[in-house]
């Protein structure tokens, strides 16, 4: 006789024998039979990515945005689940790969949001609408939370604006199937200067954002598409005056050197600006900078700078970014190759046919600059123009009114803006499908994008990795759902060493192995 359980006494030899007995018995069973015997009918029913949501929720709670919203939502008459719905909308903006997928369906079918097993489209719309009403108050509350929690430097503010139009209807000449682009779409910064744009569609809008030197967004704005650039700057500065900011330097995108916009940025004695433009822009300052001699100094792995003296009241720095230079070179190589194919064997064409082809190419300025027409009307690659462009690859002219800021800080400040633009535009791309719902909806979705960008930038700053790569690795942490007669069990996958290092860099604890147990209702 062998005792396998003795109600209180732990006999190690008996337990070891029992383990050997079980191991021997399961050799004759199928995997399904083993699972059924061990888990009393346990079935694997669902698997969803967990890591990305877990990280965003951890940062959300660390910044106490959940408590801020819970305190504010009482005045709005929203129920207790509204905070979870708001977080789900923000996470959807940062994680969802398809902008056409509704947030409610994403929550119900694709991810696991703690304390939010399911939601509805109506609940999402109610929270989004209320968010629009309290946007300014929420922005200021979150600003103080973020600055205190992260100990941010807020002396360098980036201002980025993007002019976007509504998504064209399917089948129209402006749909993805056609080559025509929306008028004004894709332009950013202050590239559209001049009088109010009365010719634009009434639904077109301009959206802007102010952020710190580390790319953490502080506030967002939206204006009608006809708003003048200087007016946007003045409003942004006026609304930020009441915030507890130290010395402010406004950093804006290229083509802002228009005098009216520079004056709007520098109208306060204690506010300076950093503005950049490409050296190939053809402005008087760009041409003057090219004529100045001097050596570049390396200030970062991919960045070299050279200060040039052009004016008394402004400083000018030429930045040469190796990564951007490589991208410019690859783009030019593709254009030159395409142009060579177009003009190949055109000498046998008639003069009228070559003229038609010349006019067709002239409609593409990015390619037309590399075309040369001989005195006899033949089409050739302009080798001299290609060589001139090579010398300008990755180079920007950056100007500032701050006479004390080091040249490397000027250059790095502007390059931070360009990095910020990339992630900001990625998230803004999802705004277009919902713009037809009106200005209120635009404002609400803009606030969601701002909150999502806030969490994303904090994660990027702590890990040093771009968000797409970070999300891809984190979403390999899956949450499996198992159902049995006794209830439902949710268990995560094993965490790899790389995932554990990422969570440590984010100052977040890994999710528990058993995340949730729901007993069956009796």
C-alpha positions as CSV (number, residue, x, y, z in Angstrom):
1,X,0.0,0.0,0.0
2,X,1.2,3.5,-0.9
3,X,-0.1,6.7,0.7
4,X,-0.5,9.5,-1.8
5,X,-2.2,12.0,0.4
6,X,-2.3,12.0,4.2
7,X,-4.2,15.1,5.2
8,X,-1.4,17.2,6.8
9,X,1.8,15.3,6.3
10,X,4.1,16.1,3.4
11,X,5.9,13.0,2.3
12,X,8.4,14.1,-0.4
13,X,9.0,10.5,-1.6
14,X,5.3,9.9,-2.1
15,X,4.9,13.2,-4.1
16,X,7.8,12.3,-6.4
17,X,6.3,8.8,-7.0
18,X,3.0,10.4,-7.9
19,X,4.7,12.7,-10.4
20,X,6.4,9.7,-12.0
21,X,3.0,7.9,-12.1
22,X,1.3,10.9,-13.9
23,X,4.2,11.3,-16.3
24,X,4.0,7.6,-17.2
25,X,0.2,7.8,-17.6
26,X,0.0,10.8,-20.0
27,X,2.2,9.0,-22.5
28,X,-0.8,7.0,-23.6
29,X,-3.1,10.0,-23.9
30,X,-3.7,12.5,-26.7
31,X,-3.1,16.2,-26.0
32,X,-6.8,17.0,-26.0
33,X,-7.4,14.3,-23.4
34,X,-4.5,15.5,-21.3
35,X,-6.0,19.1,-21.3
36,X,-9.5,17.9,-20.5
37,X,-8.3,15.7,-17.7
38,X,-6.0,18.3,-16.1
39,X,-8.3,21.3,-16.4
40,X,-11.7,19.8,-16.2
41,X,-12.9,20.7,-19.7
42,X,-10.6,23.8,-20.1
43,X,-10.8,25.3,-23.6
44,X,-8.6,27.9,-25.3
45,X,-11.0,30.4,-26.7
46,X,-9.3,33.7,-27.4
47,X,-5.9,35.4,-27.7
48,X,-5.3,39.2,-27.8
49,X,-2.2,41.4,-27.7
50,X,-1.6,42.8,-24.2
51,X,1.8,44.5,-24.0
52,X,1.0,47.8,-25.8
53,X,-2.2,48.4,-23.9
54,X,-0.5,47.5,-20.6
55,X,2.3,50.0,-21.2
56,X,-0.1,52.8,-22.2
57,X,-2.3,52.1,-19.2
58,X,0.7,52.1,-16.9
59,X,1.8,55.5,-18.2
60,X,-1.8,56.8,-18.0
61,X,-2.0,55.9,-14.3
62,X,1.5,57.1,-13.6
63,X,0.6,60.6,-14.9
64,X,-2.6,60.4,-12.9
65,X,-4.7,61.2,-15.9
66,X,-7.2,58.7,-14.7
67,X,-7.6,60.6,-11.4
68,X,-7.8,63.9,-13.2
69,X,-10.5,62.7,-15.5
70,X,-12.5,61.0,-12.7
71,X,-12.5,64.3,-10.8
72,X,-13.6,66.2,-13.8
73,X,-16.2,63.7,-15.2
74,X,-18.4,64.1,-12.1
75,X,-19.3,67.6,-13.2
76,X,-20.2,66.3,-16.6
77,X,-22.6,63.7,-15.3
78,X,-20.7,60.7,-16.8
79,X,-20.7,57.3,-15.1
80,X,-17.6,55.7,-13.5
81,X,-16.8,53.7,-16.6
82,X,-16.2,56.9,-18.7
83,X,-12.6,57.1,-17.7
84,X,-11.9,53.6,-19.0
85,X,-13.8,54.5,-22.2
86,X,-11.6,57.6,-22.6
87,X,-8.4,55.5,-22.1
88,X,-9.7,53.0,-24.7
89,X,-10.2,55.8,-27.2
90,X,-6.7,57.1,-26.6
91,X,-5.1,53.6,-26.8
92,X,-7.1,53.0,-30.0
93,X,-5.5,56.1,-31.5
94,X,-2.0,54.9,-30.6
95,X,-2.3,51.1,-31.4
96,X,-5.1,50.5,-33.9
97,X,-3.6,49.8,-37.4
98,X,-6.8,50.5,-39.3
99,X,-8.4,54.0,-39.0
100,X,-11.7,52.6,-40.4
101,X,-12.1,50.2,-37.4
102,X,-14.5,51.6,-34.8
103,X,-13.1,52.1,-31.3
104,X,-16.0,50.1,-29.7
105,X,-15.4,47.1,-32.0
106,X,-11.7,47.3,-31.4
107,X,-12.2,47.2,-27.6
108,X,-14.8,44.4,-27.8
109,X,-12.9,42.1,-30.3
110,X,-9.2,43.0,-30.6
111,X,-7.7,44.0,-27.2
112,X,-8.1,43.6,-23.5
113,X,-8.8,46.8,-21.5
114,X,-8.7,46.3,-17.8
115,X,-12.1,47.0,-16.1
116,X,-13.7,47.6,-19.5
117,X,-14.9,44.2,-20.9
118,X,-17.0,45.9,-23.6
119,X,-18.3,49.2,-24.7
120,X,-20.6,50.8,-27.3
121,X,-20.4,53.4,-30.0
122,X,-22.8,55.6,-28.0
123,X,-20.6,55.5,-24.9
124,X,-17.6,56.4,-27.0
125,X,-19.4,59.4,-28.6
126,X,-20.6,60.6,-25.2
127,X,-17.1,60.6,-23.8
128,X,-15.6,62.2,-26.9
129,X,-18.3,64.9,-26.9
130,X,-17.7,65.8,-23.3
131,X,-13.9,65.7,-23.9
132,X,-14.4,68.5,-26.4
133,X,-16.3,70.6,-23.9
134,X,-13.6,70.5,-21.2
135,X,-10.6,70.4,-23.6
136,X,-8.9,73.6,-22.4
137,X,-9.2,72.8,-18.7
138,X,-8.0,69.2,-19.3
139,X,-5.0,70.4,-21.2
140,X,-3.9,72.7,-18.4
141,X,-4.5,70.0,-15.7
142,X,-2.6,67.4,-17.7
143,X,0.2,69.9,-18.4
144,X,0.9,70.5,-14.7
145,X,0.7,66.7,-14.0
146,X,3.2,65.9,-16.7
147,X,5.6,68.7,-15.8
148,X,5.6,67.7,-12.2
149,X,5.8,64.0,-12.7
150,X,8.4,64.0,-15.5
151,X,10.4,67.1,-14.4
152,X,10.2,68.5,-17.9
153,X,12.1,71.4,-19.3
154,X,9.6,73.7,-20.9
155,X,11.8,76.6,-22.0
156,X,11.9,75.3,-25.7
157,X,8.4,75.0,-27.3
158,X,7.9,73.5,-30.7
159,X,5.0,74.7,-32.8
160,X,3.9,72.5,-35.7
161,X,0.8,72.9,-37.8
162,X,-0.6,70.8,-40.5
163,X,-3.2,71.7,-43.1
164,X,-5.4,68.8,-44.0
165,X,-8.6,68.4,-46.0
166,X,-11.5,65.9,-45.8
167,X,-11.0,62.5,-47.3
168,X,-12.4,62.4,-50.9
169,X,-15.3,60.2,-51.7
170,X,-14.7,56.8,-53.3
171,X,-14.6,56.9,-57.0
172,X,-14.0,60.7,-57.2
173,X,-11.1,62.2,-59.1
174,X,-9.3,62.8,-55.7
175,X,-9.7,59.2,-54.4
176,X,-6.7,57.0,-53.9
177,X,-7.3,55.6,-57.4
178,X,-6.6,59.0,-58.9
179,X,-3.3,60.9,-58.8
180,X,-4.7,64.3,-58.0
181,X,-4.1,65.4,-54.4
182,X,-6.2,67.6,-52.2
183,X,-5.3,71.3,-52.5
184,X,-3.3,72.1,-49.5
185,X,-3.2,68.6,-48.1
186,X,0.2,67.4,-46.9
187,X,1.5,70.9,-46.3
188,X,2.9,71.5,-42.9
189,X,4.5,74.2,-40.8
190,X,3.9,77.7,-42.3
191,X,4.4,76.7,-45.9
192,X,1.2,78.5,-46.9
193,X,1.8,82.2,-46.2
194,X,-0.1,85.2,-47.4
195,X,-3.7,86.4,-47.1
196,X,-6.6,84.2,-45.8
197,X,-7.3,81.3,-48.0
198,X,-10.8,81.9,-49.1
199,X,-10.5,79.4,-52.0
200,X,-10.2,76.4,-49.8
201,X,-13.0,74.0,-49.0
202,X,-14.9,75.2,-45.9
203,X,-14.3,71.9,-44.1
204,X,-10.5,72.1,-44.4
205,X,-8.8,72.9,-41.1
206,X,-5.4,73.6,-39.7
207,X,-4.3,71.7,-36.6
208,X,-1.3,72.8,-34.5
209,X,0.6,71.5,-31.5
210,X,3.1,72.9,-28.9
211,X,5.6,70.5,-27.4
212,X,8.7,70.4,-25.3
213,X,12.3,69.8,-26.5
214,X,11.8,66.1,-25.8
215,X,8.7,66.0,-28.0
216,X,6.1,65.8,-25.2
217,X,3.0,67.6,-26.5
218,X,1.6,70.3,-24.2
219,X,-1.4,71.7,-26.1
220,X,-3.2,71.4,-29.4
221,X,-5.3,73.8,-31.5
222,X,-7.5,73.7,-34.5
223,X,-8.5,76.6,-36.9
224,X,-10.5,77.0,-40.0
225,X,-8.6,76.4,-43.2
226,X,-8.7,80.2,-44.1
227,X,-6.8,81.2,-40.9
228,X,-3.7,83.3,-41.4
229,X,-0.4,81.8,-40.2
230,X,0.4,84.9,-38.1
231,X,-3.0,84.8,-36.5
232,X,-2.4,81.1,-35.5
233,X,0.9,82.0,-33.9
234,X,-0.6,84.9,-31.9
235,X,-3.4,82.8,-30.6
236,X,-1.1,80.0,-29.5
237,X,1.2,82.4,-27.7
238,X,-1.7,84.2,-26.0
239,X,-3.2,81.0,-24.7
240,X,0.1,79.7,-23.4
241,X,0.9,82.9,-21.5
242,X,-1.0,82.0,-18.4
243,X,0.9,78.7,-18.0
244,X,3.9,78.5,-15.7
245,X,6.6,78.4,-18.3
246,X,10.1,79.6,-18.1
247,X,11.9,81.5,-20.9
248,X,10.2,80.4,-24.1
249,X,11.8,79.7,-27.5
250,X,9.3,78.9,-30.2
251,X,10.5,76.4,-32.8
252,X,8.6,76.3,-36.1
253,X,8.8,74.5,-39.4
254,X,10.5,75.6,-42.6
255,X,9.0,78.3,-44.8
256,X,8.0,80.2,-41.7
257,X,10.7,82.9,-42.5
258,X,7.9,85.2,-43.8
259,X,8.4,88.5,-42.0
260,X,4.9,88.6,-40.6
261,X,5.2,85.2,-39.0
262,X,8.6,85.9,-37.6
263,X,7.3,89.1,-36.0
264,X,4.4,87.2,-34.5
265,X,6.8,84.8,-32.9
266,X,9.1,87.5,-31.6
267,X,6.6,90.2,-30.6
268,X,7.4,89.6,-26.9
269,X,10.9,90.6,-25.7
270,X,11.3,87.4,-23.7
271,X,10.2,85.0,-26.5
272,X,12.7,84.0,-29.2
273,X,12.2,81.6,-32.1
274,X,14.1,78.9,-34.0
275,X,13.0,78.6,-37.6
276,X,14.3,76.2,-40.3
277,X,14.2,75.9,-44.1
278,X,15.9,73.8,-46.7
279,X,19.0,75.4,-48.2
280,X,17.6,74.7,-51.7
281,X,14.6,77.0,-50.9
282,X,16.1,79.8,-53.0
283,X,15.6,82.6,-50.4
284,X,18.0,85.4,-50.1
285,X,19.2,84.1,-46.8
286,X,19.8,80.6,-48.1
287,X,21.8,81.9,-51.1
288,X,23.9,84.1,-48.7
289,X,24.5,81.2,-46.4
290,X,25.8,79.0,-49.3
291,X,28.3,81.7,-50.2
292,X,29.9,81.7,-46.7
293,X,33.0,79.6,-46.1
294,X,33.7,77.6,-42.9
295,X,34.1,74.2,-41.4
296,X,31.4,72.0,-39.9
297,X,31.5,70.8,-36.3
298,X,30.0,67.5,-35.3
299,X,27.5,67.8,-32.5
300,X,25.8,64.4,-32.8
301,X,26.3,61.0,-34.5
302,X,24.4,62.1,-37.6
303,X,24.5,65.9,-37.3
304,X,27.1,68.6,-38.2
305,X,26.6,72.3,-37.9
306,X,28.3,75.5,-39.1
307,X,27.3,79.0,-38.0
308,X,27.3,81.7,-40.7
309,X,27.0,85.5,-40.2
310,X,24.3,87.1,-42.4
311,X,22.3,89.6,-40.3
312,X,22.9,91.5,-37.1
313,X,19.6,90.8,-35.3
314,X,19.4,87.1,-36.2
315,X,21.8,84.1,-36.0
316,X,22.0,81.5,-38.8
317,X,23.3,78.0,-38.5
318,X,23.6,75.4,-41.3
319,X,22.7,71.9,-40.2
320,X,23.8,68.8,-42.1
321,X,21.9,65.7,-41.1
322,X,23.5,62.5,-42.5
323,X,20.3,60.5,-42.3
324,X,18.2,63.1,-44.1
325,X,21.1,63.4,-46.7
326,X,20.8,59.7,-47.4
327,X,17.1,59.9,-47.9
328,X,17.5,62.9,-50.2
329,X,20.0,61.0,-52.2
330,X,17.8,57.9,-52.6
331,X,14.8,60.1,-53.6
332,X,16.9,61.9,-56.2
333,X,18.4,58.7,-57.6
334,X,14.8,57.3,-58.1
335,X,13.7,60.5,-59.9
336,X,16.8,60.6,-62.1
337,X,16.3,57.0,-63.0
338,X,12.7,57.5,-63.9
339,X,13.5,60.6,-65.9
340,X,16.2,58.7,-67.8
341,X,13.6,56.1,-68.8
342,X,11.2,58.7,-69.9
343,X,13.7,60.5,-72.2
344,X,15.5,57.4,-73.4
345,X,15.5,57.0,-77.2
346,X,13.6,60.3,-77.6
347,X,16.1,61.6,-80.2
348,X,14.1,59.8,-82.9
349,X,10.9,61.5,-81.9
350,X,9.6,64.6,-83.8
351,X,10.1,68.0,-82.3
352,X,6.4,68.2,-81.5
353,X,6.4,64.9,-79.7
354,X,9.5,65.9,-77.6
355,X,7.7,69.2,-76.8
356,X,4.7,67.3,-75.5
357,X,7.0,65.1,-73.3
358,X,8.8,68.2,-72.1
359,X,5.5,69.7,-71.0
360,X,4.5,66.5,-69.3
361,X,7.7,66.4,-67.3
362,X,7.5,70.1,-66.4
363,X,4.3,69.3,-64.5
364,X,6.5,67.4,-62.0
365,X,8.9,70.1,-60.5
366,X,10.8,67.6,-58.4
367,X,11.8,65.8,-61.6
368,X,11.9,68.8,-63.9
369,X,14.9,70.3,-62.1
370,X,17.1,67.5,-63.5
371,X,16.0,68.0,-67.1
372,X,18.1,69.9,-69.7
373,X,17.1,70.8,-73.2
374,X,19.8,71.2,-75.7
375,X,19.9,74.0,-78.3
376,X,18.6,71.6,-80.9
377,X,15.7,70.6,-78.7
378,X,17.0,67.2,-77.4
379,X,16.2,66.1,-73.9
380,X,19.1,65.2,-71.6
381,X,19.8,64.7,-67.9
382,X,21.2,67.9,-66.3
383,X,24.4,66.5,-64.7
384,X,25.3,69.9,-63.3
385,X,21.9,70.3,-61.6
386,X,22.3,66.7,-60.1
387,X,25.7,67.6,-58.7
388,X,24.4,70.9,-57.3
389,X,21.6,69.0,-55.5
390,X,24.1,66.5,-54.1
391,X,25.9,69.3,-52.3
392,X,22.6,70.3,-50.6
393,X,21.5,66.9,-49.4
394,X,20.4,66.9,-45.8
395,X,21.2,70.6,-45.2
396,X,19.0,73.1,-43.5
397,X,19.3,76.7,-42.7
398,X,18.2,77.5,-39.1
399,X,17.7,81.0,-37.8
400,X,17.1,82.3,-34.3
401,X,16.8,85.6,-32.5
402,X,18.5,84.2,-29.3
403,X,22.0,85.6,-29.5
404,X,23.2,83.5,-26.5
405,X,22.0,80.0,-27.4
406,X,24.9,77.7,-28.5
407,X,24.9,76.7,-32.2
408,X,24.5,73.0,-31.3
409,X,21.4,73.7,-29.2
410,X,19.9,75.7,-32.1
411,X,20.5,72.8,-34.5
412,X,19.4,70.0,-32.1
413,X,16.3,72.0,-31.3
414,X,15.2,72.2,-34.9
415,X,16.1,68.5,-35.5
416,X,13.9,67.6,-32.5
417,X,11.0,69.3,-34.2
418,X,11.5,67.3,-37.4
419,X,11.5,64.1,-35.4
420,X,8.3,65.2,-33.6
421,X,6.6,65.9,-36.9
422,X,6.9,62.3,-38.1
423,X,5.1,60.7,-35.2
424,X,2.6,63.5,-35.0
425,X,1.6,63.1,-38.6
426,X,1.3,59.3,-38.2
427,X,-1.3,59.7,-35.6
428,X,-3.0,62.6,-37.4
429,X,-3.5,60.5,-40.5
430,X,-6.4,58.8,-38.8
431,X,-8.4,62.1,-38.4
432,X,-9.5,62.3,-42.0
433,X,-12.3,59.7,-42.0
434,X,-14.3,61.4,-39.2
435,X,-14.0,65.1,-40.2
436,X,-17.4,65.1,-41.9
437,X,-19.0,64.9,-38.5
438,X,-18.3,68.5,-37.7
439,X,-16.0,70.8,-35.9
440,X,-16.9,69.4,-32.5
441,X,-15.9,65.9,-33.6
442,X,-12.6,67.2,-35.0
443,X,-11.7,68.8,-31.7
444,X,-12.5,65.7,-29.7
445,X,-10.5,63.5,-32.0
446,X,-7.7,66.0,-31.9
447,X,-7.6,65.8,-28.1
448,X,-7.5,62.0,-28.4
449,X,-4.5,62.3,-30.7
450,X,-2.8,64.7,-28.3
451,X,-3.2,62.3,-25.4
452,X,-2.0,59.4,-27.5
453,X,1.0,61.3,-28.6
454,X,1.8,62.3,-25.0
455,X,2.0,58.6,-23.9
456,X,3.8,57.5,-27.1
457,X,6.5,60.2,-26.7
458,X,7.1,59.4,-23.1
459,X,7.5,55.7,-24.0
460,X,9.9,56.6,-26.8
461,X,12.0,58.9,-24.6
462,X,12.4,56.3,-21.9
463,X,13.3,53.4,-24.2
464,X,15.1,55.2,-27.0
465,X,13.1,53.3,-29.6
466,X,10.5,54.5,-32.1
467,X,7.0,53.7,-31.3
468,X,6.3,51.2,-34.2
469,X,9.2,49.0,-33.1
470,X,8.3,49.3,-29.5
471,X,4.7,48.4,-30.1
472,X,5.6,45.4,-32.3
473,X,7.8,44.0,-29.5
474,X,5.3,44.7,-26.7
475,X,2.3,43.3,-28.6
476,X,4.1,39.9,-28.7
477,X,3.0,39.7,-25.0
478,X,-0.4,38.0,-25.6
479,X,-3.3,37.4,-23.3
480,X,-4.9,34.0,-23.7
481,X,-8.5,33.3,-22.5
482,X,-9.4,29.8,-21.3
483,X,-13.0,28.7,-20.5
484,X,-14.0,25.8,-18.3
485,X,-17.0,24.7,-16.4
486,X,-15.7,26.5,-13.3
487,X,-15.3,29.8,-15.1
488,X,-12.9,31.9,-17.3
489,X,-9.2,32.2,-16.8
490,X,-7.0,34.9,-18.6
491,X,-3.3,34.2,-18.6
492,X,-0.5,36.0,-20.4
493,X,2.4,34.5,-22.4
494,X,5.8,34.2,-20.9
495,X,7.8,37.4,-21.0
496,X,11.1,37.4,-22.9
497,X,14.3,39.0,-21.6
498,X,14.0,41.8,-24.2
499,X,10.4,42.6,-23.2
500,X,11.4,42.6,-19.5
501,X,14.1,45.1,-20.3
502,X,11.7,47.3,-22.1
503,X,9.2,47.3,-19.2
504,X,12.1,48.1,-16.8
505,X,13.2,51.0,-19.0
506,X,9.6,52.2,-18.9
507,X,9.6,51.9,-15.1
508,X,6.6,49.6,-15.3
509,X,6.0,46.2,-13.7
510,X,5.2,43.3,-16.0
511,X,1.6,42.1,-16.1
512,X,0.8,39.2,-13.7
513,X,0.9,35.8,-15.2
514,X,-2.8,35.1,-14.2
515,X,-4.4,38.4,-15.1
516,X,-8.1,37.6,-14.4
517,X,-10.2,34.7,-13.0
518,X,-14.0,35.0,-13.5
519,X,-15.9,32.2,-11.7
520,X,-18.9,30.7,-13.5
521,X,-22.3,32.2,-12.4
522,X,-24.3,29.7,-10.3
